[in-house]
Amino acid sequence: MRNLKLIWDFYGPEALKIAEHHEIHLKEYIQIKNLNISVTGFESLNDTHAIAFLVVNEDSMKPIRDALRPHRGQIYQE
């Protein structure tokens, strides 16, 4: 089964701080729903674009996608 990286994009001068804070909410959601997700993170793509993400198995992606509404997704390569 493939792993998918669900991604939230943030733009502007505070993008990295917002992405970092968004990861906290992703971890809270994982804990509340008792999900078996261990890969989350945030990263700066440039000075005004940052992302927050989580990695989920493809078979359990749909309910998480529908609840959290990521901006995009891609296949996750470790």
N, C-alpha and C positions, 0 to 999 in steps of 0.2 A: 504494500500500500504506500502510495506517495505521501510525502509531507508537504503541506502548503503553508506559505508565509502570508498571513493576513496583515495588510499594511495600512496605516493611517498617516497621511501626509499633512505637514504643517509648514506654513510659509510666513516669512517676515523676520524681523530682527530678533524676535523672541522664540522662534520656531524650535530651537533645541530645548529650551526650558519647558516649553509646552509639551514636546514629545516625551521628555523625561517624566513629567508629571502624568501624562497619559498612561505611561507604562505602569505607574502605581495603580491606576484604576483597572488596568487589564489584570494585574496580579490579584487585586481585590475580587474581581469577577471570577477568576479561576478558583480562588479559595471559597467564595460563597457557593459556587455551583459544584464544588468538589471535583473539578476536572483534572485529568491526568495530563497536564500541559506543563512542561518544564522550560521551554525556550521562549523567552520574551526579551525585548530589548528596545533600545532607541539608538539612533545614530544621526549624525549630521552629514548631509549630502553636499552642502555648500553653505555659505554664510546666511542664506535666507531660506533654506529648505532642509527640514529634518523629518525623520519618520519614527514612529513607534510601531512595534510589530509583535506578533505572537505566531508560533508555529504549531499547527494542528494536523492530525491525520486526516486524509481526504475523506474517509468514511464518516467522520464526526464534524466536518466543516460546516454543513448547511445550517444547523441550529445556532451555531456560534456566529456565523456570518449574519444570519437574520437578526440576532439579538444585538450584536455590536456594530453592525454596518460599517465594515472597513471600506476605505476608498478604493482599494485594489488588492490583488493577490498575485502570487507567483509560486511556481514550484520551488521548494526549499532544497538546496544542495548544501549538505554539511561541509 
